[in-house]
Amino acid sequence: MLPLLKILLVFTLIIFMLRKKIGLGTTMMVSSLLLGALFGMTLIPLVKQMVLTLVTPDTLELITALVLIMILESIMRQTGMLRSMTESLFQLPWNFRILTVSIPAIIGFLPSAGGARFSAPLVGQATSEMPYQAEHKVLINYWFRHIWEYSLPMYPGVLLASHFSGLAISTLLLWLFPISILWALLGYWYIFRNYEKKDELRPTSEDVNSDHHTGSSLIALLLNTWPLWATVVLVFANISIALALCGILLVLMIQKRYPLLQVAKTLVEPLTLRIIILTWGTMAFKDVLEASGAVQQISSAIVDFGVPTLLLVTILPLMAGMLTGIVQACIGVAFPLVLAVAHPSPAIVMLAYVSGVLGVMLSPVHLCLILTVEYFKADFVRSYKLLFAPCLLLMVMTMAIFQVFH
């Protein structure tokens, strides 16, 4: 019982610091210190463990990958690639509903914090003549902005889950990719099920029906997204994501004649330091859990209580996600405990990861949800209620997949 009370105290500190808008990296570092102290580590071994975490190959590779992703996003924004991507979408002669959900999905290729605020005006533009309620516009933007949370190696949650579980990124993505498909189909059906197509008018363009213009728009879309799908291809070819991103960035900089000086400026931005501290703090928390013996004590206490493993694998990440509203924090807090009592098979990791992401989606402090509701001037409670049904259905489908393949 005592180990559970100790970890509950640590979780309370994490939630308190995040509510006070203290950075996730700092929060995880401070929580690691409290965790070590509560489980009997003295100051010098505790600090030594946290310093050693920073220089481990796993931590260094993770930091490198996340910083390179940040640079990739910066280059694609500053060279106009993201803007060209969205412009191409509006020129393609496809179903209006596909157009509408594609906007946040395309913007979601890059995992920028609060990225839903970037896609919200474009969704608003696409739906300006539609009979959609503000709360449904919120759901379109919020749901499809996070469609790639399961299937792109650029997302920090995927990278952390891979490192914590020991599964190759390509293996993890193969298990999670069907969830992205279910996410898209389920969201599409749920959002549009009460609207008739005859009430929807696609934004018109004098060129939209031109085969030549359609072809050029499609080519433009592919050319402006090549760094993203190239990263996925290289990761599935079992190339390290850090190495893959290095090669892609080199080619992109040559293609766009992007100056090295600008990359240097990006590296010295405060965001770079935040990424380093965030990754260090998350990995330190995991290592202190193990070094202090907390994982063994907590897992033994859970077993003594007779909590079913499947329930733990589902509920712990779900609650961590709802309380923090951040995927990285959810993975960092929940995965070491989940994987201590459950063998890290691909099916177990898939179930825990999906539970965590759904918890984050249902978190009332999720930045993307708050910003989207604010932009569309929607009712927060009504917008929030709309999330329950698709999240529940996706959880049921994920459990079914787990039962079949576990």
Secondary structure, 3 states (H helix, E strand, C coil): CHHHHHHHHHHHHHHHHHHCCCCHHHHHHHHHHHHHHHCCCCHHHHHHHHHHHHCCHHHHHHHHHHHHHHHHHHHHHHCCHHHHHHHHHHHCCCCHHHHHHHHHHHHCCCCCCCCHHHHHHHHHHHCCCCCCCHHHHHHHHHHHHCHHHHCCCCCHHHHHHHHHHCCCHHHHHHHHHHHHHHHHHHHHHHHHCCCCHHHCCCCCCCCCCCHHHHHHHHHHHHHHHHHHHHHHHHHHCCCCHHHHHHHHHHHHHHHHCCCHHHHHHHHCCHHHHHHHHHHHHHHHHHHHHHHCCHHHHHHHHHHHHCCCHHHHHHHHHHHHHHHHCCHHHHHHHHHHHHHHHCCCCHHHHHHHHHHHHHHHHCCCCCHHHHHHHHHHCCCHHHHHHHHHHHHHHHHHHHHHHHHHHC
